[in-house]
Amino acid sequence: MSEEYFIVEIIIGGIKIKPKITILLDGDNGITIDYCAEISRKVANEIEEKNIIDTAYTLEVSSPGIDFPLKFHRQYKKNIGRKLEIELIDGNIKTGKLEEVNEGILYLSADKKKKAIEETVKQEIKLEEIKKAVVIISFGD
């Protein structure tokens, strides 16, 4: 697999009779359906050649999708400029536009209203403090 792409998660589930293997891939510049299909063929061939699974199974290789939580520094970097909702380990929720990502820290800007005056506040959040972060899909921004 090219260094441009990376594994986000591998999920093995389903029932013993027909297990389901889901491989979620991402790339610094996104990922194509063709690349997912290529990886799927390669993984299926390895499973068959090495007889890793001796029953029928389902294999799915895809990108995590916009609603899947961000997990890696690389994913945050490629989402700079998008609005995020971040749940912190302490339970607080932060929402704002991802402005910057540095070593272990990200910066969100959020519009706050104080006495009818709107100002933009920049928030610094350590990646280690994040429990879950998702991209907020907006139509019309």
N, C-alpha and C positions, 0 to 999 in steps of 0.2 A: 504494500500500500504506500502510496506517495506520502511524503512528509506534509504535503498540503492538506491531507485528509487525516482525520483521527476518529477513534471509536469513542462515542459518548456513553453508550451503555449496551450491555448484552443481557437480554432477559430470556430465561428458559422457564417456560410454564406449560400450561395445558395438562393433559392427563397422560399417564404412562403409556396408554395405548397409542396415542398420537401426540407426542410433545410438540410444542411450538417454540422455535428459536427466533428471537427478534434481535437484530443487530442494528443499532442506531449509529449512523455515521454523520460526520459534519466536516466542513472544510472552511479554511480561512476565507474563501470567496464563495461559499455555498457548495452545493454538491449536485450533480446531475443524476437524472433517472438512469441514464446509460451507465454511469459509474456504479451505481447501486446494483444494477443488473449484472455487471461484470463481477463484482465482489460476490454476489449471490451465487453465480455459477461456480466461482472458485471455491467458495466455502462448501457448496453442495458436493463438488468433486472430491474435496478432502474428506468429507464425512463418508462418502461412498467408498473411496479407495482404502481408507483406514478402518472402515467398518465401526465408526465411532457410535453410531446409533443403529441398532439392528431392527428397528421397527419403522413403520411409516412415520413421517414427521412433516411439519410445516416450517419453512424457512422464509423469513421476511427480512429484507435489508432495505432500510429507508433512512431518510433524514429525520431528526427528532420532531420537526414541525414547530411552528411558531409558538404554540401553547405549551411546549415542553420546557420545564425549568432549565435555566442556564446552570451549567456545572463547572465549566472551565474558564480560565483566564482568556483563552483564545475566543470563546464564545462571546464574552463580554466585549472584547475588542472589535469583533465584527458587527456588534450591535450599537456602536457609538452613534449617537444622533437619534436613537429611538427612545421612546418612553418606556420605563420599567416600573414594575411594582415589586418591591423588595420586602420580604418578611424577614425581620431580624431574629436572631436566636432569643432575644429578650421579649419577643412578641410584638414589638413595634412594627408598623408598616410605613415604608417610605415610598413615595411615588415621585418620579421626575424624569427628565431627559438625561440620558447617559452622555456626559460631556467628554469624559476622559477616563482612561484606565492605566494605572501605573503598577509598579510592583506591589501586589497585594492590596491595592487601594483603588476604589473607583469614586468618581465624582458625579453627582447628580445635580441638576439645576431644577428648581421648582419655583413656580410663581406663588407668592404669598401676598395676601391683601391685608393691609393694616390701615384702618381708618380711611377706607376708600382709595388708598394709594397702593398700586400694585408694584411689587419689587421682586426681583429674581434672587433667590437664595441658593448658594452652592453648598451642597452637603458632601462631606467626606465619609465614605463607608469602607471599612476594612472587609475584605472578602471573607475572612474567618468569622465575621459577625453575622454573615448571611445564612439564613436557614433555607430560603427559597427565593428565587428571582425569576420573573417571567416578563416577556415583552408584552406591552399593552398594544393591541391592534387598534389602530385608529384610522378612520376613513375621513379624509378631508383635511389633514394637516399638511 
